[in-house]
Amino acid sequence: MAIIEKLHILRFRNLDNQYLEPNTNTNLFIGGNGQGKTNLIEALYYLGHNRSFKSKNIKDVVPLEKESLQIDAVVDGVRVLLKKSKNKNTILFNQQKVSSNSKLTHLIPTQIISPDRGFVVGGPPKLKRSYLDWGVFHVKPGILKTYKSYNKALKNTNALLTNNNTKQLDHWLAQIATLSVEISSARVDYVEKLKKTPFVPLKELIKQNNKFDFLLQSGWTKEVNHLDQESIYKYLIKNKGSFARIKHLNYGPHKATIDYYINNQNEQHFSRGEQKKLSLFYWIMQVLMMVELNIKPIVLIDDVSSELDQEKIDSILDFLNKLGVQIFVTDIGNKPLSVDKKRTAIYHIDKGVILKK
């Protein structure tokens, strides 16, 4: 169970030397636009991933006139230090150096719901893969090595195709075939677990009685058995010429996606409101599944009232509270939220300064 007991943001965007001891249930941060609410959510996400969900450039998150960002925290009794500059990356657990981001992600599983990140239903394939693989990693942590090996094989394959060098291509295509099956199998297993998650409380949560479904698209053409190494390898060898012409591999797990349905109707026909509602459904379904596996993620919800009405906000926060997960939620504060004050710490953010009410 992940609980942030203490949080000290020394340097992150406009947040400078901000310290708090969060509530173990709900933490509500209220502030106007541009005051630092999303920066706080981003800092918490950074703490759990060692990267931003908004920018790949370290310069964007390091405050002006500073050389590095730094976030300290105590999570489940473990003292965590994350310090990052353009040239150096330091992660410490109880003052001991940690070399892998995966250990950080495993200690601090973080689920985020944010307009800045987009909605998984109706969203781009990259976001859908991110949604899928976040769950895969937490259910099967060892799979991360396979993903890294696959990305290396894909990079080398594309480099050879770009330079029209086919001498070593068969070796890397064999690697692609082997690793692809491992990734696809892990994804299929995860999707099956996700589909077994109880739908009823979630349907009640978003007040929907429709038939929901989702289908994993493996990233391979239909003539390939994505769970059979030999089938994949034969296809790759057979089509080397076409890959060489386009100078990259356009099939594989890196092209996988998820198709979502309501009453057998594809997500492409959904309104933005339906996409938003279903995205919440599947994000929270993932949280529920993790809780059932005794993995309690930290849930981050940014700018909550811009995307949800009062009734849904109340229902979602109550549902998550009953799951026993720690929640960090931001809001502009133009409408009062009926939060449970016994289980909620309320803060105000103004120009990067966080004060508890």
Contacts in CASP RR format, 6 or more apart in sequence:
PFRMAT RR
TARGET T0000
AUTHOR 0000-0000-0000
METHOD contacts of the structure
MODEL  1
MAIIEKLHILRFRNLDNQYLEPNTNTNLFIGGNGQGKTNLIEALYYLGHN
RSFKSKNIKDVVPLEKESLQIDAVVDGVRVLLKKSKNKNTILFNQQKVSS
NSKLTHLIPTQIISPDRGFVVGGPPKLKRSYLDWGVFHVKPGILKTYKSY
NKALKNTNALLTNNNTKQLDHWLAQIATLSVEISSARVDYVEKLKKTPFV
PLKELIKQNNKFDFLLQSGWTKEVNHLDQESIYKYLIKNKGSFARIKHLN
YGPHKATIDYYINNQNEQHFSRGEQKKLSLFYWIMQVLMMVELNIKPIVL
IDDVSSELDQEKIDSILDFLNKLGVQIFVTDIGNKPLSVDKKRTAIYHID
KGVILKK
1 76 0 8 1.000
1 294 0 8 1.000
1 296 0 8 1.000
2 75 0 8 1.000
2 76 0 8 1.000
2 107 0 8 1.000
2 108 0 8 1.000
2 109 0 8 1.000
2 110 0 8 1.000
2 296 0 8 1.000
2 297 0 8 1.000
2 298 0 8 1.000
2 326 0 8 1.000
3 24 0 8 1.000
3 75 0 8 1.000
3 76 0 8 1.000
3 298 0 8 1.000
3 326 0 8 1.000
4 22 0 8 1.000
4 44 0 8 1.000
4 47 0 8 1.000
4 73 0 8 1.000
4 74 0 8 1.000
4 75 0 8 1.000
4 108 0 8 1.000
4 298 0 8 1.000
4 326 0 8 1.000
5 21 0 8 1.000
5 22 0 8 1.000
5 73 0 8 1.000
5 74 0 8 1.000
5 75 0 8 1.000
5 76 0 8 1.000
5 77 0 8 1.000
6 19 0 8 1.000
6 20 0 8 1.000
6 21 0 8 1.000
6 22 0 8 1.000
6 72 0 8 1.000
6 73 0 8 1.000
6 74 0 8 1.000
7 19 0 8 1.000
7 20 0 8 1.000
7 21 0 8 1.000
7 22 0 8 1.000
7 44 0 8 1.000
7 47 0 8 1.000
7 71 0 8 1.000
7 72 0 8 1.000
7 73 0 8 1.000
8 17 0 8 1.000
8 18 0 8 1.000
8 19 0 8 1.000
8 71 0 8 1.000
8 72 0 8 1.000
8 73 0 8 1.000
9 15 0 8 1.000
9 16 0 8 1.000
9 17 0 8 1.000
9 18 0 8 1.000
9 19 0 8 1.000
9 40 0 8 1.000
9 43 0 8 1.000
9 70 0 8 1.000
9 71 0 8 1.000
10 16 0 8 1.000
10 17 0 8 1.000
10 70 0 8 1.000
10 71 0 8 1.000
10 72 0 8 1.000
11 62 0 8 1.000
11 63 0 8 1.000
11 66 0 8 1.000
11 68 0 8 1.000
11 69 0 8 1.000
11 70 0 8 1.000
12 39 0 8 1.000
12 42 0 8 1.000
12 43 0 8 1.000
12 46 0 8 1.000
12 61 0 8 1.000
12 63 0 8 1.000
12 69 0 8 1.000
12 70 0 8 1.000
12 71 0 8 1.000
13 36 0 8 1.000
13 39 0 8 1.000
13 42 0 8 1.000
13 43 0 8 1.000
13 61 0 8 1.000
13 63 0 8 1.000
14 36 0 8 1.000
14 39 0 8 1.000
14 63 0 8 1.000
14 351 0 8 1.000
14 352 0 8 1.000
15 36 0 8 1.000
15 39 0 8 1.000
15 40 0 8 1.000
15 43 0 8 1.000
15 352 0 8 1.000
15 354 0 8 1.000
16 63 0 8 1.000
16 352 0 8 1.000
18 352 0 8 1.000
18 353 0 8 1.000
18 354 0 8 1.000
20 347 0 8 1.000
20 354 0 8 1.000
20 356 0 8 1.000
22 326 0 8 1.000
22 328 0 8 1.000
22 345 0 8 1.000
23 326 0 8 1.000
23 343 0 8 1.000
23 344 0 8 1.000
23 345 0 8 1.000
24 326 0 8 1.000
25 321 0 8 1.000
25 324 0 8 1.000
25 326 0 8 1.000
25 327 0 8 1.000
25 340 0 8 1.000
25 343 0 8 1.000
25 344 0 8 1.000
26 317 0 8 1.000
26 320 0 8 1.000
26 321 0 8 1.000
26 327 0 8 1.000
26 329 0 8 1.000
26 339 0 8 1.000
26 340 0 8 1.000
26 343 0 8 1.000
26 344 0 8 1.000
26 345 0 8 1.000
27 326 0 8 1.000
27 327 0 8 1.000
27 328 0 8 1.000
27 329 0 8 1.000
27 344 0 8 1.000
27 345 0 8 1.000
27 347 0 8 1.000
28 329 0 8 1.000
28 330 0 8 1.000
28 331 0 8 1.000
28 337 0 8 1.000
28 339 0 8 1.000
28 344 0 8 1.000
28 345 0 8 1.000
28 346 0 8 1.000
28 347 0 8 1.000
29 37 0 8 1.000
29 40 0 8 1.000
29 328 0 8 1.000
29 329 0 8 1.000
29 330 0 8 1.000
29 331 0 8 1.000
29 347 0 8 1.000
29 348 0 8 1.000
29 349 0 8 1.000
29 354 0 8 1.000
30 37 0 8 1.000
30 330 0 8 1.000
30 331 0 8 1.000
30 332 0 8 1.000
30 333 0 8 1.000
30 346 0 8 1.000
30 347 0 8 1.000
30 348 0 8 1.000
30 349 0 8 1.000
31 37 0 8 1.000
31 330 0 8 1.000
31 331 0 8 1.000
31 332 0 8 1.000
31 333 0 8 1.000
31 348 0 8 1.000
31 349 0 8 1.000
31 350 0 8 1.000
32 332 0 8 1.000
32 333 0 8 1.000
32 349 0 8 1.000
32 350 0 8 1.000
33 332 0 8 1.000
35 349 0 8 1.000
35 350 0 8 1.000
35 351 0 8 1.000
35 352 0 8 1.000
36 349 0 8 1.000
36 352 0 8 1.000
37 302 0 8 1.000
37 303 0 8 1.000
37 330 0 8 1.000
37 331 0 8 1.000
37 332 0 8 1.000
37 349 0 8 1.000
38 54 0 8 1.000
38 114 0 8 1.000
38 116 0 8 1.000
38 302 0 8 1.000
38 303 0 8 1.000
38 330 0 8 1.000
39 352 0 8 1.000
40 328 0 8 1.000
40 330 0 8 1.000
40 349 0 8 1.000
40 354 0 8 1.000
41 112 0 8 1.000
41 114 0 8 1.000
41 300 0 8 1.000
41 301 0 8 1.000
41 302 0 8 1.000
41 328 0 8 1.000
41 330 0 8 1.000
42 52 0 8 1.000
42 53 0 8 1.000
42 54 0 8 1.000
42 61 0 8 1.000
43 71 0 8 1.000
44 110 0 8 1.000
44 298 0 8 1.000
44 300 0 8 1.000
44 328 0 8 1.000
45 52 0 8 1.000
45 53 0 8 1.000
45 110 0 8 1.000
45 112 0 8 1.000
45 300 0 8 1.000
46 52 0 8 1.000
46 61 0 8 1.000
46 69 0 8 1.000
46 71 0 8 1.000
46 82 0 8 1.000
47 71 0 8 1.000
47 73 0 8 1.000
47 80 0 8 1.000
47 82 0 8 1.000
47 104 0 8 1.000
47 108 0 8 1.000
47 110 0 8 1.000
48 104 0 8 1.000
48 105 0 8 1.000
48 107 0 8 1.000
48 108 0 8 1.000
48 109 0 8 1.000
48 110 0 8 1.000
49 101 0 8 1.000
49 104 0 8 1.000
49 105 0 8 1.000
49 110 0 8 1.000
50 82 0 8 1.000
50 84 0 8 1.000
50 89 0 8 1.000
50 91 0 8 1.000
50 101 0 8 1.000
50 104 0 8 1.000
50 105 0 8 1.000
51 101 0 8 1.000
52 60 0 8 1.000
52 61 0 8 1.000
53 112 0 8 1.000
53 114 0 8 1.000
53 116 0 8 1.000
53 117 0 8 1.000
54 60 0 8 1.000
54 116 0 8 1.000
54 117 0 8 1.000
55 61 0 8 1.000
58 69 0 8 1.000
58 84 0 8 1.000
58 85 0 8 1.000
58 86 0 8 1.000
59 86 0 8 1.000
61 69 0 8 1.000
62 68 0 8 1.000
62 69 0 8 1.000
62 85 0 8 1.000
63 69 0 8 1.000
67 85 0 8 1.000
67 86 0 8 1.000
68 83 0 8 1.000
68 84 0 8 1.000
68 85 0 8 1.000
68 88 0 8 1.000
69 82 0 8 1.000
69 83 0 8 1.000
69 84 0 8 1.000
69 85 0 8 1.000
70 81 0 8 1.000
70 82 0 8 1.000
70 83 0 8 1.000
70 84 0 8 1.000
71 81 0 8 1.000
71 82 0 8 1.000
72 79 0 8 1.000
72 80 0 8 1.000
72 81 0 8 1.000
72 82 0 8 1.000
73 79 0 8 1.000
73 80 0 8 1.000
74 80 0 8 1.000
75 107 0 8 1.000
75 108 0 8 1.000
76 107 0 8 1.000
78 93 0 8 1.000
78 94 0 8 1.000
78 107 0 8 1.000
79 92 0 8 1.000
79 93 0 8 1.000
79 94 0 8 1.000
79 95 0 8 1.000
80 91 0 8 1.000
80 92 0 8 1.000
80 93 0 8 1.000
80 104 0 8 1.000
80 107 0 8 1.000
80 108 0 8 1.000
81 90 0 8 1.000
81 91 0 8 1.000
81 92 0 8 1.000
81 95 0 8 1.000
82 90 0 8 1.000
82 91 0 8 1.000
82 104 0 8 1.000
83 89 0 8 1.000
83 90 0 8 1.000
84 90 0 8 1.000
90 97 0 8 1.000
91 97 0 8 1.000
91 98 0 8 1.000
91 99 0 8 1.000
91 101 0 8 1.000
91 103 0 8 1.000
91 104 0 8 1.000
92 98 0 8 1.000
93 103 0 8 1.000
93 107 0 8 1.000
98 104 0 8 1.000
102 137 0 8 1.000
102 141 0 8 1.000
102 144 0 8 1.000
105 137 0 8 1.000
106 138 0 8 1.000
106 141 0 8 1.000
108 298 0 8 1.000
109 138 0 8 1.000
109 290 0 8 1.000
109 295 0 8 1.000
109 296 0 8 1.000
109 297 0 8 1.000
109 298 0 8 1.000
110 297 0 8 1.000
110 298 0 8 1.000
110 299 0 8 1.000
110 300 0 8 1.000
111 134 0 8 1.000
111 283 0 8 1.000
111 286 0 8 1.000
111 287 0 8 1.000
111 290 0 8 1.000
111 297 0 8 1.000
111 298 0 8 1.000
111 299 0 8 1.000
111 300 0 8 1.000
112 299 0 8 1.000
112 300 0 8 1.000
112 301 0 8 1.000
112 302 0 8 1.000
113 279 0 8 1.000
113 280 0 8 1.000
113 283 0 8 1.000
113 299 0 8 1.000
113 300 0 8 1.000
113 301 0 8 1.000
113 302 0 8 1.000
114 300 0 8 1.000
114 301 0 8 1.000
114 302 0 8 1.000
114 303 0 8 1.000
115 302 0 8 1.000
115 303 0 8 1.000
115 306 0 8 1.000
115 307 0 8 1.000
116 302 0 8 1.000
117 127 0 8 1.000
118 127 0 8 1.000
118 279 0 8 1.000
119 275 0 8 1.000
119 276 0 8 1.000
119 279 0 8 1.000
120 127 0 8 1.000
120 128 0 8 1.000
120 131 0 8 1.000
120 258 0 8 1.000
120 279 0 8 1.000
120 282 0 8 1.000
120 283 0 8 1.000
121 260 0 8 1.000
121 267 0 8 1.000
121 270 0 8 1.000
121 274 0 8 1.000
121 275 0 8 1.000
121 276 0 8 1.000
121 278 0 8 1.000
121 279 0 8 1.000
121 282 0 8 1.000
122 260 0 8 1.000
122 267 0 8 1.000
122 268 0 8 1.000
122 270 0 8 1.000
122 275 0 8 1.000
122 279 0 8 1.000
123 275 0 8 1.000
125 255 0 8 1.000
125 256 0 8 1.000
125 257 0 8 1.000
128 256 0 8 1.000
128 257 0 8 1.000
128 258 0 8 1.000
129 254 0 8 1.000
129 256 0 8 1.000
129 257 0 8 1.000
131 258 0 8 1.000
131 282 0 8 1.000
131 283 0 8 1.000
131 286 0 8 1.000
132 187 0 8 1.000
132 190 0 8 1.000
132 191 0 8 1.000
132 216 0 8 1.000
132 256 0 8 1.000
132 258 0 8 1.000
133 147 0 8 1.000
133 187 0 8 1.000
134 286 0 8 1.000
135 190 0 8 1.000
135 286 0 8 1.000
135 290 0 8 1.000
136 143 0 8 1.000
136 186 0 8 1.000
136 187 0 8 1.000
136 190 0 8 1.000
137 143 0 8 1.000
137 144 0 8 1.000
138 290 0 8 1.000
138 295 0 8 1.000
138 297 0 8 1.000
139 189 0 8 1.000
139 190 0 8 1.000
139 193 0 8 1.000
139 293 0 8 1.000
140 186 0 8 1.000
140 189 0 8 1.000
140 190 0 8 1.000
143 182 0 8 1.000
143 183 0 8 1.000
143 186 0 8 1.000
146 179 0 8 1.000
146 182 0 8 1.000
146 183 0 8 1.000
146 186 0 8 1.000
147 183 0 8 1.000
149 175 0 8 1.000
149 179 0 8 1.000
150 175 0 8 1.000
150 176 0 8 1.000
150 179 0 8 1.000
150 180 0 8 1.000
150 183 0 8 1.000
150 253 0 8 1.000
150 254 0 8 1.000
151 254 0 8 1.000
153 172 0 8 1.000
153 175 0 8 1.000
153 176 0 8 1.000
153 179 0 8 1.000
154 176 0 8 1.000
154 249 0 8 1.000
154 254 0 8 1.000
156 168 0 8 1.000
156 172 0 8 1.000
157 169 0 8 1.000
157 172 0 8 1.000
157 173 0 8 1.000
157 176 0 8 1.000
157 249 0 8 1.000
158 247 0 8 1.000
158 248 0 8 1.000
158 249 0 8 1.000
160 166 0 8 1.000
160 167 0 8 1.000
160 168 0 8 1.000
160 169 0 8 1.000
160 172 0 8 1.000
161 169 0 8 1.000
161 243 0 8 1.000
161 244 0 8 1.000
161 246 0 8 1.000
161 247 0 8 1.000
161 248 0 8 1.000
161 249 0 8 1.000
162 247 0 8 1.000
162 248 0 8 1.000
164 244 0 8 1.000
164 247 0 8 1.000
166 240 0 8 1.000
166 244 0 8 1.000
169 240 0 8 1.000
170 237 0 8 1.000
173 233 0 8 1.000
173 236 0 8 1.000
173 237 0 8 1.000
173 240 0 8 1.000
174 233 0 8 1.000
176 232 0 8 1.000
176 236 0 8 1.000
176 249 0 8 1.000
176 252 0 8 1.000
177 229 0 8 1.000
177 230 0 8 1.000
177 232 0 8 1.000
177 233 0 8 1.000
177 236 0 8 1.000
178 229 0 8 1.000
180 220 0 8 1.000
180 226 0 8 1.000
180 229 0 8 1.000
180 232 0 8 1.000
180 252 0 8 1.000
180 253 0 8 1.000
181 226 0 8 1.000
181 227 0 8 1.000
181 228 0 8 1.000
181 229 0 8 1.000
181 232 0 8 1.000
183 253 0 8 1.000
184 218 0 8 1.000
184 226 0 8 1.000
184 227 0 8 1.000
184 253 0 8 1.000
184 256 0 8 1.000
185 227 0 8 1.000
187 216 0 8 1.000
187 218 0 8 1.000
187 253 0 8 1.000
187 256 0 8 1.000
188 216 0 8 1.000
188 227 0 8 1.000
191 214 0 8 1.000
191 216 0 8 1.000
193 289 0 8 1.000
194 285 0 8 1.000
194 286 0 8 1.000
194 289 0 8 1.000
195 214 0 8 1.000
197 285 0 8 1.000
197 288 0 8 1.000
197 289 0 8 1.000
197 292 0 8 1.000
198 288 0 8 1.000
199 212 0 8 1.000
199 285 0 8 1.000
201 288 0 8 1.000
201 319 0 8 1.000
202 281 0 8 1.000
202 284 0 8 1.000
202 285 0 8 1.000
202 288 0 8 1.000
203 209 0 8 1.000
203 212 0 8 1.000
205 281 0 8 1.000
205 284 0 8 1.000
205 315 0 8 1.000
205 316 0 8 1.000
205 319 0 8 1.000
206 277 0 8 1.000
206 280 0 8 1.000
206 281 0 8 1.000
206 312 0 8 1.000
206 315 0 8 1.000
208 277 0 8 1.000
208 281 0 8 1.000
210 262 0 8 1.000
210 263 0 8 1.000
211 261 0 8 1.000
211 262 0 8 1.000
211 263 0 8 1.000
211 264 0 8 1.000
212 260 0 8 1.000
212 261 0 8 1.000
212 262 0 8 1.000
212 278 0 8 1.000
212 281 0 8 1.000
213 260 0 8 1.000
213 261 0 8 1.000
213 264 0 8 1.000
214 258 0 8 1.000
214 259 0 8 1.000
214 260 0 8 1.000
214 261 0 8 1.000
214 282 0 8 1.000
215 258 0 8 1.000
215 259 0 8 1.000
215 261 0 8 1.000
216 256 0 8 1.000
216 258 0 8 1.000
217 256 0 8 1.000
217 257 0 8 1.000
217 258 0 8 1.000
217 259 0 8 1.000
218 226 0 8 1.000
218 252 0 8 1.000
218 253 0 8 1.000
218 256 0 8 1.000
219 226 0 8 1.000
219 251 0 8 1.000
219 252 0 8 1.000
219 253 0 8 1.000
219 254 0 8 1.000
219 255 0 8 1.000
219 256 0 8 1.000
219 257 0 8 1.000
220 226 0 8 1.000
220 232 0 8 1.000
220 235 0 8 1.000
220 251 0 8 1.000
220 252 0 8 1.000
221 235 0 8 1.000
221 251 0 8 1.000
223 235 0 8 1.000
224 231 0 8 1.000
224 232 0 8 1.000
224 235 0 8 1.000
224 251 0 8 1.000
225 231 0 8 1.000
225 232 0 8 1.000
226 232 0 8 1.000
226 252 0 8 1.000
235 251 0 8 1.000
236 243 0 8 1.000
236 249 0 8 1.000
243 249 0 8 1.000
243 250 0 8 1.000
259 266 0 8 1.000
259 267 0 8 1.000
260 266 0 8 1.000
260 267 0 8 1.000
260 278 0 8 1.000
260 282 0 8 1.000
261 267 0 8 1.000
262 270 0 8 1.000
262 274 0 8 1.000
262 278 0 8 1.000
267 275 0 8 1.000
267 278 0 8 1.000
270 278 0 8 1.000
276 307 0 8 1.000
280 308 0 8 1.000
280 312 0 8 1.000
280 316 0 8 1.000
284 316 0 8 1.000
284 319 0 8 1.000
284 320 0 8 1.000
287 297 0 8 1.000
287 299 0 8 1.000
287 320 0 8 1.000
287 323 0 8 1.000
287 325 0 8 1.000
288 323 0 8 1.000
290 296 0 8 1.000
290 297 0 8 1.000
291 323 0 8 1.000
291 324 0 8 1.000
291 325 0 8 1.000
296 323 0 8 1.000
296 324 0 8 1.000
296 325 0 8 1.000
296 326 0 8 1.000
297 325 0 8 1.000
298 325 0 8 1.000
298 326 0 8 1.000
298 327 0 8 1.000
298 328 0 8 1.000
299 320 0 8 1.000
299 325 0 8 1.000
299 326 0 8 1.000
299 327 0 8 1.000
299 328 0 8 1.000
300 327 0 8 1.000
300 328 0 8 1.000
300 329 0 8 1.000
301 316 0 8 1.000
301 327 0 8 1.000
301 328 0 8 1.000
301 329 0 8 1.000
301 330 0 8 1.000
302 329 0 8 1.000
302 330 0 8 1.000
303 330 0 8 1.000
303 331 0 8 1.000
303 332 0 8 1.000
304 313 0 8 1.000
304 329 0 8 1.000
304 330 0 8 1.000
304 331 0 8 1.000
304 337 0 8 1.000
305 313 0 8 1.000
305 331 0 8 1.000
305 332 0 8 1.000
305 333 0 8 1.000
305 334 0 8 1.000
305 335 0 8 1.000
305 337 0 8 1.000
306 332 0 8 1.000
308 316 0 8 1.000
310 335 0 8 1.000
310 337 0 8 1.000
310 338 0 8 1.000
313 337 0 8 1.000
314 337 0 8 1.000
314 338 0 8 1.000
317 327 0 8 1.000
317 329 0 8 1.000
317 337 0 8 1.000
317 339 0 8 1.000
317 340 0 8 1.000
318 340 0 8 1.000
320 327 0 8 1.000
321 327 0 8 1.000
321 340 0 8 1.000
321 343 0 8 1.000
330 349 0 8 1.000
331 337 0 8 1.000
339 346 0 8 1.000
345 356 0 8 1.000
346 356 0 8 1.000
346 357 0 8 1.000
347 354 0 8 1.000
347 355 0 8 1.000
347 356 0 8 1.000
347 357 0 8 1.000
348 354 0 8 1.000
348 355 0 8 1.000
348 357 0 8 1.000
END
